[in-house]
Amino acid sequence: MPEKTYTTPLAKKLGAKPGAEVVGDDVEIELIRHDPGPSEPDLAMFETLADVLRELDPEGIPVPLLQVGVTDGRFFSRLGIQTYGFLPMRLPPDFAFLGLIHAADERIPAEALDFGTDAIYRVLQRLA
């Protein structure tokens, strides 16, 4: 069966690596395990997180995002603990973040790490 490769213009623009390969219509998917997360997103802390981001980057626009993926947050949700994927970074416009995240050469600029550290520190100060 011939392989096909799909790469969208958006994926290329965002720096994603091409090569999503499809092997055909006769592939079966079996769900072996499912660890559900919270049934509804809890945005109670969103304004606090957004306020910190607006302080550090007045031109930035904080936007809540529901992303497909798996984190350890699903285990905390069983205990009634809300988790947030708060990953504050100010990246250069030409930085190919989606092509580098979880890649063998994953990296971010040191300035982005400084920005994120400052943001998380400010959030923790407000929660103390």
Backbone atoms as SQL, in Angstrom:
CREATE TABLE atoms (id INTEGER PRIMARY KEY, chain TEXT, resi INTEGER, resn TEXT, atom TEXT, x REAL, y REAL, z REAL);
INSERT INTO atoms VALUES
  (1, 'A', 1, 'MET', 'N', 0.844, -1.164, 0.000),
  (2, 'A', 1, 'MET', 'CA', 0.000, 0.000, 0.000),
  (3, 'A', 1, 'MET', 'C', 0.902, 1.244, 0.000),
  (4, 'A', 2, 'PRO', 'N', 0.672, 2.202, -0.895),
  (5, 'A', 2, 'PRO', 'CA', 1.547, 3.372, -0.949),
  (6, 'A', 2, 'PRO', 'C', 1.350, 4.287, 0.252),
  (7, 'A', 3, 'GLU', 'N', 2.442, 4.862, 0.697),
  (8, 'A', 3, 'GLU', 'CA', 2.368, 5.813, 1.806),
  (9, 'A', 3, 'GLU', 'C', 2.060, 7.199, 1.259),
  (10, 'A', 4, 'LYS', 'N', 1.366, 7.988, 2.055),
  (11, 'A', 4, 'LYS', 'CA', 1.065, 9.364, 1.680),
  (12, 'A', 4, 'LYS', 'C', 1.595, 10.274, 2.776),
  (13, 'A', 5, 'THR', 'N', 2.073, 11.446, 2.406),
  (14, 'A', 5, 'THR', 'CA', 2.553, 12.419, 3.377),
  (15, 'A', 5, 'THR', 'C', 1.702, 13.664, 3.271),
  (16, 'A', 6, 'TYR', 'N', 1.224, 14.141, 4.427),
  (17, 'A', 6, 'TYR', 'CA', 0.407, 15.342, 4.472),
  (18, 'A', 6, 'TYR', 'C', 1.121, 16.401, 5.296),
  (19, 'A', 7, 'THR', 'N', 1.284, 17.581, 4.756),
  (20, 'A', 7, 'THR', 'CA', 1.823, 18.705, 5.501),
  (21, 'A', 7, 'THR', 'C', 0.991, 19.924, 5.132),
  (22, 'A', 8, 'THR', 'N', 0.364, 20.543, 6.113),
  (23, 'A', 8, 'THR', 'CA', -0.466, 21.712, 5.845),
  (24, 'A', 8, 'THR', 'C', 0.408, 22.964, 5.777),
  (25, 'A', 9, 'PRO', 'N', -0.053, 23.989, 5.062),
  (26, 'A', 9, 'PRO', 'CA', 0.698, 25.245, 5.030),
  (27, 'A', 9, 'PRO', 'C', 0.891, 25.828, 6.437),
  (28, 'A', 10, 'LEU', 'N', -0.128, 25.686, 7.306),
  (29, 'A', 10, 'LEU', 'CA', -0.011, 26.207, 8.661),
  (30, 'A', 10, 'LEU', 'C', 1.082, 25.463, 9.424),
  (31, 'A', 11, 'ALA', 'N', 1.125, 24.138, 9.280),
  (32, 'A', 11, 'ALA', 'CA', 2.155, 23.355, 9.971),
  (33, 'A', 11, 'ALA', 'C', 3.544, 23.780, 9.513),
  (34, 'A', 12, 'LYS', 'N', 3.703, 24.026, 8.208),
  (35, 'A', 12, 'LYS', 'CA', 5.004, 24.485, 7.706),
  (36, 'A', 12, 'LYS', 'C', 5.352, 25.848, 8.285),
  (37, 'A', 13, 'LYS', 'N', 4.361, 26.756, 8.289),
  (38, 'A', 13, 'LYS', 'CA', 4.602, 28.112, 8.790),
  (39, 'A', 13, 'LYS', 'C', 4.988, 28.098, 10.259),
  (40, 'A', 14, 'LEU', 'N', 4.380, 27.206, 11.053),
  (41, 'A', 14, 'LEU', 'CA', 4.661, 27.127, 12.475),
  (42, 'A', 14, 'LEU', 'C', 5.913, 26.324, 12.787),
  (43, 'A', 15, 'GLY', 'N', 6.537, 25.757, 11.764),
  (44, 'A', 15, 'GLY', 'CA', 7.795, 25.064, 11.967),
  (45, 'A', 15, 'GLY', 'C', 7.665, 23.580, 12.260),
  (46, 'A', 16, 'ALA', 'N', 6.461, 23.017, 12.079),
  (47, 'A', 16, 'ALA', 'CA', 6.283, 21.590, 12.333),
  (48, 'A', 16, 'ALA', 'C', 7.052, 20.793, 11.280),
  (49, 'A', 17, 'LYS', 'N', 7.584, 19.682, 11.688),
  (50, 'A', 17, 'LYS', 'CA', 8.324, 18.836, 10.758),
  (51, 'A', 17, 'LYS', 'C', 7.338, 18.078, 9.872),
  (52, 'A', 18, 'PRO', 'N', 7.577, 18.044, 8.571),
  (53, 'A', 18, 'PRO', 'CA', 6.670, 17.305, 7.692),
  (54, 'A', 18, 'PRO', 'C', 6.807, 15.802, 7.901),
  (55, 'A', 19, 'GLY', 'N', 5.791, 15.070, 7.496),
  (56, 'A', 19, 'GLY', 'CA', 5.928, 13.630, 7.531),
  (57, 'A', 19, 'GLY', 'C', 4.847, 12.889, 8.270),
  (58, 'A', 20, 'ALA', 'N', 3.649, 13.445, 8.384),
  (59, 'A', 20, 'ALA', 'CA', 2.551, 12.689, 8.980),
  (60, 'A', 20, 'ALA', 'C', 2.152, 11.636, 7.958),
  (61, 'A', 21, 'GLU', 'N', 2.523, 10.409, 8.203),
  (62, 'A', 21, 'GLU', 'CA', 2.329, 9.371, 7.188),
  (63, 'A', 21, 'GLU', 'C', 1.091, 8.536, 7.489),
  (64, 'A', 22, 'VAL', 'N', 0.362, 8.246, 6.454),
  (65, 'A', 22, 'VAL', 'CA', -0.859, 7.460, 6.557),
  (66, 'A', 22, 'VAL', 'C', -0.633, 6.173, 5.782),
  (67, 'A', 23, 'VAL', 'N', -0.909, 5.050, 6.410),
  (68, 'A', 23, 'VAL', 'CA', -0.624, 3.766, 5.768),
  (69, 'A', 23, 'VAL', 'C', -1.830, 3.141, 5.084),
  (70, 'A', 24, 'GLY', 'N', -2.995, 3.732, 5.219),
  (71, 'A', 24, 'GLY', 'CA', -4.159, 3.210, 4.510),
  (72, 'A', 24, 'GLY', 'C', -5.402, 3.175, 5.361),
  (73, 'A', 25, 'ASP', 'N', -6.515, 2.803, 4.723),
  (74, 'A', 25, 'ASP', 'CA', -7.818, 2.790, 5.388),
  (75, 'A', 25, 'ASP', 'C', -8.061, 1.538, 6.224),
  (76, 'A', 26, 'ASP', 'N', -7.236, 0.524, 6.093),
  (77, 'A', 26, 'ASP', 'CA', -7.485, -0.721, 6.805),
  (78, 'A', 26, 'ASP', 'C', -6.800, -0.789, 8.169),
  (79, 'A', 27, 'VAL', 'N', -6.335, 0.340, 8.672),
  (80, 'A', 27, 'VAL', 'CA', -5.685, 0.381, 9.978),
  (81, 'A', 27, 'VAL', 'C', -6.754, 0.401, 11.067),
  (82, 'A', 28, 'GLU', 'N', -6.606, -0.440, 12.079),
  (83, 'A', 28, 'GLU', 'CA', -7.530, -0.469, 13.206),
  (84, 'A', 28, 'GLU', 'C', -6.852, 0.132, 14.425),
  (85, 'A', 29, 'ILE', 'N', -7.614, 0.910, 15.170),
  (86, 'A', 29, 'ILE', 'CA', -7.102, 1.513, 16.395),
  (87, 'A', 29, 'ILE', 'C', -7.854, 0.914, 17.566),
  (88, 'A', 30, 'GLU', 'N', -7.111, 0.401, 18.538),
  (89, 'A', 30, 'GLU', 'CA', -7.719, -0.197, 19.725),
  (90, 'A', 30, 'GLU', 'C', -7.324, 0.630, 20.947),
  (91, 'A', 31, 'LEU', 'N', -8.311, 1.095, 21.676),
  (92, 'A', 31, 'LEU', 'CA', -8.065, 1.844, 22.897),
  (93, 'A', 31, 'LEU', 'C', -7.762, 0.849, 24.015),
  (94, 'A', 32, 'ILE', 'N', -6.564, 0.903, 24.528),
  (95, 'A', 32, 'ILE', 'CA', -6.135, -0.036, 25.561),
  (96, 'A', 32, 'ILE', 'C', -6.290, 0.576, 26.946),
  (97, 'A', 33, 'ARG', 'N', -6.095, 1.884, 27.050),
  (98, 'A', 33, 'ARG', 'CA', -6.170, 2.547, 28.347),
  (99, 'A', 33, 'ARG', 'C', -6.667, 3.970, 28.149),
  (100, 'A', 34, 'HIS', 'N', -7.465, 4.433, 29.083),
  (101, 'A', 34, 'HIS', 'CA', -7.960, 5.807, 29.035),
  (102, 'A', 34, 'HIS', 'C', -7.919, 6.393, 30.434),
  (103, 'A', 35, 'ASP', 'N', -7.156, 7.452, 30.607),
  (104, 'A', 35, 'ASP', 'CA', -7.063, 8.156, 31.883),
  (105, 'A', 35, 'ASP', 'C', -7.738, 9.509, 31.694),
  (106, 'A', 36, 'PRO', 'N', -9.005, 9.610, 32.041),
  (107, 'A', 36, 'PRO', 'CA', -9.704, 10.876, 31.791),
  (108, 'A', 36, 'PRO', 'C', -9.185, 11.998, 32.670),
  (109, 'A', 37, 'GLY', 'N', -9.248, 13.192, 32.132),
  (110, 'A', 37, 'GLY', 'CA', -8.906, 14.395, 32.886),
  (111, 'A', 37, 'GLY', 'C', -10.175, 14.965, 33.486),
  (112, 'A', 38, 'PRO', 'N', -10.132, 16.220, 33.907),
  (113, 'A', 38, 'PRO', 'CA', -11.327, 16.836, 34.480),
  (114, 'A', 38, 'PRO', 'C', -12.446, 16.898, 33.444),
  (115, 'A', 39, 'SER', 'N', -13.684, 16.789, 33.918),
  (116, 'A', 39, 'SER', 'CA', -14.807, 16.798, 32.986),
  (117, 'A', 39, 'SER', 'C', -15.027, 18.176, 32.378),
  (118, 'A', 40, 'GLU', 'N', -14.669, 19.237, 33.095),
  (119, 'A', 40, 'GLU', 'CA', -14.804, 20.602, 32.587),
  (120, 'A', 40, 'GLU', 'C', -13.548, 21.396, 32.950),
  (121, 'A', 41, 'PRO', 'N', -13.119, 22.283, 32.049),
  (122, 'A', 41, 'PRO', 'CA', -11.976, 23.125, 32.416),
  (123, 'A', 41, 'PRO', 'C', -12.367, 24.113, 33.506),
  (124, 'A', 42, 'ASP', 'N', -11.460, 24.344, 34.423),
  (125, 'A', 42, 'ASP', 'CA', -11.677, 25.299, 35.510),
  (126, 'A', 42, 'ASP', 'C', -10.761, 26.491, 35.257),
  (127, 'A', 43, 'LEU', 'N', -11.356, 27.623, 34.916),
  (128, 'A', 43, 'LEU', 'CA', -10.567, 28.804, 34.584),
  (129, 'A', 43, 'LEU', 'C', -10.501, 29.805, 35.734),
  (130, 'A', 44, 'ALA', 'N', -10.684, 29.338, 36.964),
  (131, 'A', 44, 'ALA', 'CA', -10.726, 30.234, 38.115),
  (132, 'A', 44, 'ALA', 'C', -9.445, 31.056, 38.267),
  (133, 'A', 45, 'MET', 'N', -8.312, 30.507, 37.875),
  (134, 'A', 45, 'MET', 'CA', -7.040, 31.230, 38.020),
  (135, 'A', 45, 'MET', 'C', -6.618, 31.948, 36.742),
  (136, 'A', 46, 'PHE', 'N', -7.426, 31.869, 35.705),
  (137, 'A', 46, 'PHE', 'CA', -7.011, 32.445, 34.428),
  (138, 'A', 46, 'PHE', 'C', -6.697, 33.931, 34.536),
  (139, 'A', 47, 'GLU', 'N', -7.530, 34.688, 35.225),
  (140, 'A', 47, 'GLU', 'CA', -7.292, 36.132, 35.318),
  (141, 'A', 47, 'GLU', 'C', -5.982, 36.451, 36.044),
  (142, 'A', 48, 'THR', 'N', -5.646, 35.680, 37.063),
  (143, 'A', 48, 'THR', 'CA', -4.370, 35.883, 37.757),
  (144, 'A', 48, 'THR', 'C', -3.204, 35.627, 36.808),
  (145, 'A', 49, 'LEU', 'N', -3.270, 34.525, 36.084),
  (146, 'A', 49, 'LEU', 'CA', -2.214, 34.200, 35.128),
  (147, 'A', 49, 'LEU', 'C', -2.138, 35.254, 34.028),
  (148, 'A', 50, 'ALA', 'N', -3.306, 35.679, 33.532),
  (149, 'A', 50, 'ALA', 'CA', -3.362, 36.672, 32.457),
  (150, 'A', 50, 'ALA', 'C', -2.827, 38.024, 32.934),
  (151, 'A', 51, 'ASP', 'N', -3.169, 38.413, 34.166),
  (152, 'A', 51, 'ASP', 'CA', -2.672, 39.685, 34.708),
  (153, 'A', 51, 'ASP', 'C', -1.152, 39.717, 34.747),
  (154, 'A', 52, 'VAL', 'N', -0.545, 38.627, 35.177),
  (155, 'A', 52, 'VAL', 'CA', 0.922, 38.549, 35.231),
  (156, 'A', 52, 'VAL', 'C', 1.501, 38.676, 33.820),
  (157, 'A', 53, 'LEU', 'N', 0.912, 37.985, 32.868),
  (158, 'A', 53, 'LEU', 'CA', 1.422, 38.069, 31.495),
  (159, 'A', 53, 'LEU', 'C', 1.283, 39.481, 30.933),
  (160, 'A', 54, 'ARG', 'N', 0.158, 40.150, 31.234),
  (161, 'A', 54, 'ARG', 'CA', -0.039, 41.524, 30.754),
  (162, 'A', 54, 'ARG', 'C', 0.969, 42.490, 31.395),
  (163, 'A', 55, 'GLU', 'N', 1.327, 42.247, 32.655),
  (164, 'A', 55, 'GLU', 'CA', 2.353, 43.078, 33.310),
  (165, 'A', 55, 'GLU', 'C', 3.694, 42.941, 32.613),
  (166, 'A', 56, 'LEU', 'N', 4.067, 41.713, 32.290),
  (167, 'A', 56, 'LEU', 'CA', 5.374, 41.448, 31.700),
  (168, 'A', 56, 'LEU', 'C', 5.424, 41.755, 30.208),
  (169, 'A', 57, 'ASP', 'N', 4.278, 41.683, 29.553),
  (170, 'A', 57, 'ASP', 'CA', 4.218, 41.935, 28.110),
  (171, 'A', 57, 'ASP', 'C', 2.908, 42.665, 27.795),
  (172, 'A', 58, 'PRO', 'N', 2.900, 43.999, 27.958),
  (173, 'A', 58, 'PRO', 'CA', 1.670, 44.767, 27.765),
  (174, 'A', 58, 'PRO', 'C', 1.031, 44.605, 26.380),
  (175, 'A', 59, 'GLU', 'N', 1.814, 44.218, 25.390),
  (176, 'A', 59, 'GLU', 'CA', 1.261, 44.016, 24.050),
  (177, 'A', 59, 'GLU', 'C', 0.718, 42.600, 23.861),
  (178, 'A', 60, 'GLY', 'N', 1.017, 41.710, 24.785),
  (179, 'A', 60, 'GLY', 'CA', 0.562, 40.323, 24.681),
  (180, 'A', 60, 'GLY', 'C', -0.919, 40.193, 24.987),
  (181, 'A', 61, 'ILE', 'N', -1.533, 39.184, 24.423),
  (182, 'A', 61, 'ILE', 'CA', -2.952, 38.917, 24.653),
  (183, 'A', 61, 'ILE', 'C', -3.084, 37.486, 25.189),
  (184, 'A', 62, 'PRO', 'N', -3.284, 37.335, 26.496),
  (185, 'A', 62, 'PRO', 'CA', -3.451, 35.987, 27.055),
  (186, 'A', 62, 'PRO', 'C', -4.743, 35.339, 26.521),
  (187, 'A', 63, 'VAL', 'N', -4.637, 34.108, 26.090),
  (188, 'A', 63, 'VAL', 'CA', -5.775, 33.385, 25.531),
  (189, 'A', 63, 'VAL', 'C', -5.814, 31.990, 26.148),
  (190, 'A', 64, 'PRO', 'N', -6.956, 31.592, 26.720),
  (191, 'A', 64, 'PRO', 'CA', -7.035, 30.211, 27.213),
  (192, 'A', 64, 'PRO', 'C', -7.012, 29.251, 26.030),
  (193, 'A', 65, 'LEU', 'N', -6.385, 28.121, 26.226),
  (194, 'A', 65, 'LEU', 'CA', -6.231, 27.147, 25.154),
  (195, 'A', 65, 'LEU', 'C', -6.481, 25.760, 25.710),
  (196, 'A', 66, 'LEU', 'N', -7.303, 25.012, 25.030),
  (197, 'A', 66, 'LEU', 'CA', -7.509, 23.613, 25.375),
  (198, 'A', 66, 'LEU', 'C', -6.747, 22.802, 24.342),
  (199, 'A', 67, 'GLN', 'N', -5.717, 22.125, 24.788),
  (200, 'A', 67, 'GLN', 'CA', -4.817, 21.424, 23.884),
  (201, 'A', 67, 'GLN', 'C', -4.965, 19.919, 24.041),
  (202, 'A', 68, 'VAL', 'N', -4.937, 19.240, 22.929),
  (203, 'A', 68, 'VAL', 'CA', -4.981, 17.787, 22.948),
  (204, 'A', 68, 'VAL', 'C', -3.623, 17.286, 23.424),
  (205, 'A', 69, 'GLY', 'N', -3.629, 16.350, 24.317),
  (206, 'A', 69, 'GLY', 'CA', -2.374, 15.803, 24.812),
  (207, 'A', 69, 'GLY', 'C', -2.582, 15.195, 26.181),
  (208, 'A', 70, 'VAL', 'N', -1.514, 14.697, 26.740),
  (209, 'A', 70, 'VAL', 'CA', -1.598, 14.030, 28.020),
  (210, 'A', 70, 'VAL', 'C', -0.546, 14.625, 28.951),
  (211, 'A', 71, 'THR', 'N', -0.973, 14.937, 30.158),
  (212, 'A', 71, 'THR', 'CA', -0.037, 15.376, 31.189),
  (213, 'A', 71, 'THR', 'C', -0.345, 14.606, 32.463),
  (214, 'A', 72, 'ASP', 'N', 0.474, 14.784, 33.456),
  (215, 'A', 72, 'ASP', 'CA', 0.212, 14.154, 34.748),
  (216, 'A', 72, 'ASP', 'C', -0.966, 14.810, 35.455),
  (217, 'A', 73, 'GLY', 'N', -1.455, 15.934, 34.918),
  (218, 'A', 73, 'GLY', 'CA', -2.598, 16.615, 35.500),
  (219, 'A', 73, 'GLY', 'C', -3.827, 15.725, 35.609),
  (220, 'A', 74, 'ARG', 'N', -3.941, 14.736, 34.749),
  (221, 'A', 74, 'ARG', 'CA', -5.108, 13.834, 34.802),
  (222, 'A', 74, 'ARG', 'C', -5.144, 13.049, 36.114),
  (223, 'A', 75, 'PHE', 'N', -3.971, 12.774, 36.677),
  (224, 'A', 75, 'PHE', 'CA', -3.928, 12.063, 37.959),
  (225, 'A', 75, 'PHE', 'C', -4.300, 12.990, 39.113),
  (226, 'A', 76, 'PHE', 'N', -3.859, 14.250, 39.040),
  (227, 'A', 76, 'PHE', 'CA', -4.212, 15.219, 40.074),
  (228, 'A', 76, 'PHE', 'C', -5.708, 15.520, 40.059),
  (229, 'A', 77, 'SER', 'N', -6.310, 15.515, 38.869),
  (230, 'A', 77, 'SER', 'CA', -7.741, 15.829, 38.780),
  (231, 'A', 77, 'SER', 'C', -8.581, 14.809, 39.537),
  (232, 'A', 78, 'ARG', 'N', -8.123, 13.582, 39.604),
  (233, 'A', 78, 'ARG', 'CA', -8.844, 12.554, 40.374),
  (234, 'A', 78, 'ARG', 'C', -8.888, 12.906, 41.864),
  (235, 'A', 79, 'LEU', 'N', -7.916, 13.709, 42.307),
  (236, 'A', 79, 'LEU', 'CA', -7.838, 14.130, 43.702),
  (237, 'A', 79, 'LEU', 'C', -8.494, 15.488, 43.917),
  (238, 'A', 80, 'GLY', 'N', -9.097, 16.016, 42.858),
  (239, 'A', 80, 'GLY', 'CA', -9.755, 17.313, 42.957),
  (240, 'A', 80, 'GLY', 'C', -8.801, 18.489, 42.850),
  (241, 'A', 81, 'ILE', 'N', -7.596, 18.251, 42.341),
  (242, 'A', 81, 'ILE', 'CA', -6.594, 19.311, 42.216),
  (243, 'A', 81, 'ILE', 'C', -6.577, 19.812, 40.780),
  (244, 'A', 82, 'GLN', 'N', -6.833, 21.097, 40.605),
  (245, 'A', 82, 'GLN', 'CA', -6.808, 21.718, 39.286),
  (246, 'A', 82, 'GLN', 'C', -5.364, 21.980, 38.869),
  (247, 'A', 83, 'THR', 'N', -5.031, 21.651, 37.656),
  (248, 'A', 83, 'THR', 'CA', -3.701, 21.960, 37.130),
  (249, 'A', 83, 'THR', 'C', -3.854, 22.889, 35.933),
  (250, 'A', 84, 'TYR', 'N', -2.822, 23.656, 35.667),
  (251, 'A', 84, 'TYR', 'CA', -2.802, 24.564, 34.526),
  (252, 'A', 84, 'TYR', 'C', -1.525, 24.315, 33.743),
  (253, 'A', 85, 'GLY', 'N', -1.629, 24.261, 32.441),
  (254, 'A', 85, 'GLY', 'CA', -0.455, 24.157, 31.582),
  (255, 'A', 85, 'GLY', 'C', 0.092, 25.541, 31.315),
  (256, 'A', 86, 'PHE', 'N', 0.541, 26.212, 32.360),
  (257, 'A', 86, 'PHE', 'CA', 1.031, 27.584, 32.261),
  (258, 'A', 86, 'PHE', 'C', 2.478, 27.541, 31.821),
  (259, 'A', 87, 'LEU', 'N', 2.717, 27.906, 30.591),
  (260, 'A', 87, 'LEU', 'CA', 4.052, 27.823, 29.997),
  (261, 'A', 87, 'LEU', 'C', 4.409, 29.184, 29.398),
  (262, 'A', 88, 'PRO', 'N', 4.640, 30.177, 30.262),
  (263, 'A', 88, 'PRO', 'CA', 4.878, 31.530, 29.747),
  (264, 'A', 88, 'PRO', 'C', 6.251, 31.672, 29.097),
  (265, 'A', 89, 'MET', 'N', 6.244, 32.050, 27.823),
  (266, 'A', 89, 'MET', 'CA', 7.484, 32.295, 27.084),
  (267, 'A', 89, 'MET', 'C', 7.230, 33.431, 26.106),
  (268, 'A', 90, 'ARG', 'N', 8.193, 34.296, 25.964),
  (269, 'A', 90, 'ARG', 'CA', 8.129, 35.306, 24.906),
  (270, 'A', 90, 'ARG', 'C', 9.154, 34.868, 23.866),
  (271, 'A', 91, 'LEU', 'N', 8.647, 34.348, 22.759),
  (272, 'A', 91, 'LEU', 'CA', 9.516, 33.803, 21.717),
  (273, 'A', 91, 'LEU', 'C', 9.646, 34.779, 20.553),
  (274, 'A', 92, 'PRO', 'N', 10.787, 34.792, 19.895),
  (275, 'A', 92, 'PRO', 'CA', 10.944, 35.624, 18.701),
  (276, 'A', 92, 'PRO', 'C', 9.934, 35.190, 17.619),
  (277, 'A', 93, 'PRO', 'N', 9.458, 36.127, 16.800),
  (278, 'A', 93, 'PRO', 'CA', 8.454, 35.793, 15.777),
  (279, 'A', 93, 'PRO', 'C', 8.888, 34.689, 14.818),
  (280, 'A', 94, 'ASP', 'N', 10.173, 34.569, 14.550),
  (281, 'A', 94, 'ASP', 'CA', 10.655, 33.568, 13.593),
  (282, 'A', 94, 'ASP', 'C', 11.075, 32.253, 14.256),
  (283, 'A', 95, 'PHE', 'N', 10.798, 32.093, 15.544),
  (284, 'A', 95, 'PHE', 'CA', 11.205, 30.889, 16.266),
  (285, 'A', 95, 'PHE', 'C', 10.240, 29.749, 15.947),
  (286, 'A', 96, 'ALA', 'N', 10.745, 28.627, 15.473),
  (287, 'A', 96, 'ALA', 'CA', 9.926, 27.481, 15.048),
  (288, 'A', 96, 'ALA', 'C', 9.592, 26.589, 16.242),
  (289, 'A', 97, 'PHE', 'N', 8.798, 27.099, 17.160),
  (290, 'A', 97, 'PHE', 'CA', 8.492, 26.401, 18.411),
  (291, 'A', 97, 'PHE', 'C', 7.858, 25.030, 18.180),
  (292, 'A', 98, 'LEU', 'N', 6.843, 24.950, 17.330),
  (293, 'A', 98, 'LEU', 'CA', 6.155, 23.668, 17.126),
  (294, 'A', 98, 'LEU', 'C', 7.053, 22.608, 16.505),
  (295, 'A', 99, 'GLY', 'N', 8.053, 23.016, 15.771),
  (296, 'A', 99, 'GLY', 'CA', 8.991, 22.058, 15.200),
  (297, 'A', 99, 'GLY', 'C', 10.048, 21.596, 16.185),
  (298, 'A', 100, 'LEU', 'N', 10.179, 22.315, 17.301),
  (299, 'A', 100, 'LEU', 'CA', 11.226, 21.992, 18.274),
  (300, 'A', 100, 'LEU', 'C', 10.697, 21.357, 19.557),
  (301, 'A', 101, 'ILE', 'N', 9.423, 21.593, 19.886),
  (302, 'A', 101, 'ILE', 'CA', 8.892, 21.076, 21.145),
  (303, 'A', 101, 'ILE', 'C', 8.894, 19.542, 21.107),
  (304, 'A', 102, 'HIS', 'N', 9.469, 18.960, 22.106),
  (305, 'A', 102, 'HIS', 'CA', 9.616, 17.509, 22.263),
  (306, 'A', 102, 'HIS', 'C', 10.477, 16.864, 21.181),
  (307, 'A', 103, 'ALA', 'N', 11.230, 17.654, 20.450),
  (308, 'A', 103, 'ALA', 'CA', 12.136, 17.104, 19.444),
  (309, 'A', 103, 'ALA', 'C', 13.463, 16.740, 20.114),
  (310, 'A', 104, 'ALA', 'N', 14.291, 16.019, 19.399),
  (311, 'A', 104, 'ALA', 'CA', 15.591, 15.616, 19.944),
  (312, 'A', 104, 'ALA', 'C', 16.446, 16.837, 20.283),
  (313, 'A', 105, 'ASP', 'N', 16.250, 17.923, 19.540),
  (314, 'A', 105, 'ASP', 'CA', 17.021, 19.144, 19.791),
  (315, 'A', 105, 'ASP', 'C', 16.123, 20.251, 20.370),
  (316, 'A', 106, 'GLU', 'N', 15.186, 19.860, 21.233),
  (317, 'A', 106, 'GLU', 'CA', 14.261, 20.822, 21.833),
  (318, 'A', 106, 'GLU', 'C', 15.037, 21.907, 22.573),
  (319, 'A', 107, 'ARG', 'N', 14.627, 23.161, 22.350),
  (320, 'A', 107, 'ARG', 'CA', 15.304, 24.277, 23.001),
  (321, 'A', 107, 'ARG', 'C', 14.439, 25.521, 22.898),
  (322, 'A', 108, 'ILE', 'N', 14.719, 26.475, 23.774),
  (323, 'A', 108, 'ILE', 'CA', 14.127, 27.798, 23.693),
  (324, 'A', 108, 'ILE', 'C', 15.230, 28.803, 23.991),
  (325, 'A', 109, 'PRO', 'N', 15.063, 30.041, 23.549),
  (326, 'A', 109, 'PRO', 'CA', 16.083, 31.051, 23.869),
  (327, 'A', 109, 'PRO', 'C', 16.150, 31.314, 25.375),
  (328, 'A', 110, 'ALA', 'N', 17.327, 31.668, 25.864),
  (329, 'A', 110, 'ALA', 'CA', 17.513, 31.948, 27.293),
  (330, 'A', 110, 'ALA', 'C', 16.589, 33.065, 27.754),
  (331, 'A', 111, 'GLU', 'N', 16.335, 34.056, 26.891),
  (332, 'A', 111, 'GLU', 'CA', 15.447, 35.164, 27.250),
  (333, 'A', 111, 'GLU', 'C', 14.026, 34.661, 27.513),
  (334, 'A', 112, 'ALA', 'N', 13.595, 33.658, 26.768),
  (335, 'A', 112, 'ALA', 'CA', 12.258, 33.084, 26.974),
  (336, 'A', 112, 'ALA', 'C', 12.186, 32.378, 28.325),
  (337, 'A', 113, 'LEU', 'N', 13.273, 31.729, 28.718),
  (338, 'A', 113, 'LEU', 'CA', 13.335, 31.070, 30.020),
  (339, 'A', 113, 'LEU', 'C', 13.298, 32.106, 31.144),
  (340, 'A', 114, 'ASP', 'N', 14.016, 33.200, 30.973),
  (341, 'A', 114, 'ASP', 'CA', 13.988, 34.287, 31.962),
  (342, 'A', 114, 'ASP', 'C', 12.573, 34.851, 32.114),
  (343, 'A', 115, 'PHE', 'N', 11.912, 35.086, 30.998),
  (344, 'A', 115, 'PHE', 'CA', 10.546, 35.614, 31.012),
  (345, 'A', 115, 'PHE', 'C', 9.622, 34.655, 31.770),
  (346, 'A', 116, 'GLY', 'N', 9.694, 33.372, 31.454),
  (347, 'A', 116, 'GLY', 'CA', 8.842, 32.372, 32.092),
  (348, 'A', 116, 'GLY', 'C', 9.105, 32.232, 33.577),
  (349, 'A', 117, 'THR', 'N', 10.383, 32.284, 33.956),
  (350, 'A', 117, 'THR', 'CA', 10.739, 32.193, 35.374),
  (351, 'A', 117, 'THR', 'C', 10.164, 33.369, 36.144),
  (352, 'A', 118, 'ASP', 'N', 10.279, 34.555, 35.580),
  (353, 'A', 118, 'ASP', 'CA', 9.740, 35.761, 36.217),
  (354, 'A', 118, 'ASP', 'C', 8.217, 35.661, 36.340),
  (355, 'A', 119, 'ALA', 'N', 7.562, 35.195, 35.298),
  (356, 'A', 119, 'ALA', 'CA', 6.097, 35.074, 35.321),
  (357, 'A', 119, 'ALA', 'C', 5.642, 34.087, 36.395),
  (358, 'A', 120, 'ILE', 'N', 6.252, 32.940, 36.461),
  (359, 'A', 120, 'ILE', 'CA', 5.855, 31.932, 37.449),
  (360, 'A', 120, 'ILE', 'C', 6.141, 32.427, 38.868),
  (361, 'A', 121, 'TYR', 'N', 7.258, 33.113, 39.053),
  (362, 'A', 121, 'TYR', 'CA', 7.583, 33.677, 40.366),
  (363, 'A', 121, 'TYR', 'C', 6.506, 34.664, 40.798),
  (364, 'A', 122, 'ARG', 'N', 6.063, 35.534, 39.887),
  (365, 'A', 122, 'ARG', 'CA', 5.030, 36.510, 40.214),
  (366, 'A', 122, 'ARG', 'C', 3.696, 35.840, 40.553),
  (367, 'A', 123, 'VAL', 'N', 3.358, 34.784, 39.841),
  (368, 'A', 123, 'VAL', 'CA', 2.119, 34.050, 40.158),
  (369, 'A', 123, 'VAL', 'C', 2.217, 33.449, 41.563),
  (370, 'A', 124, 'LEU', 'N', 3.343, 32.826, 41.872),
  (371, 'A', 124, 'LEU', 'CA', 3.524, 32.227, 43.187),
  (372, 'A', 124, 'LEU', 'C', 3.458, 33.265, 44.307),
  (373, 'A', 125, 'GLN', 'N', 4.010, 34.459, 44.064),
  (374, 'A', 125, 'GLN', 'CA', 3.907, 35.535, 45.056),
  (375, 'A', 125, 'GLN', 'C', 2.453, 35.887, 45.339),
  (376, 'A', 126, 'ARG', 'N', 1.625, 35.898, 44.319),
  (377, 'A', 126, 'ARG', 'CA', 0.211, 36.246, 44.501),
  (378, 'A', 126, 'ARG', 'C', -0.572, 35.156, 45.210),
  (379, 'A', 127, 'LEU', 'N', -0.110, 33.942, 45.095),
  (380, 'A', 127, 'LEU', 'CA', -0.814, 32.823, 45.732),
  (381, 'A', 127, 'LEU', 'C', -0.374, 32.614, 47.179),
  (382, 'A', 128, 'ALA', 'N', 0.768, 33.190, 47.544),
  (383, 'A', 128, 'ALA', 'CA', 1.308, 32.985, 48.893),
  (384, 'A', 128, 'ALA', 'C', 0.507, 33.735, 49.948);
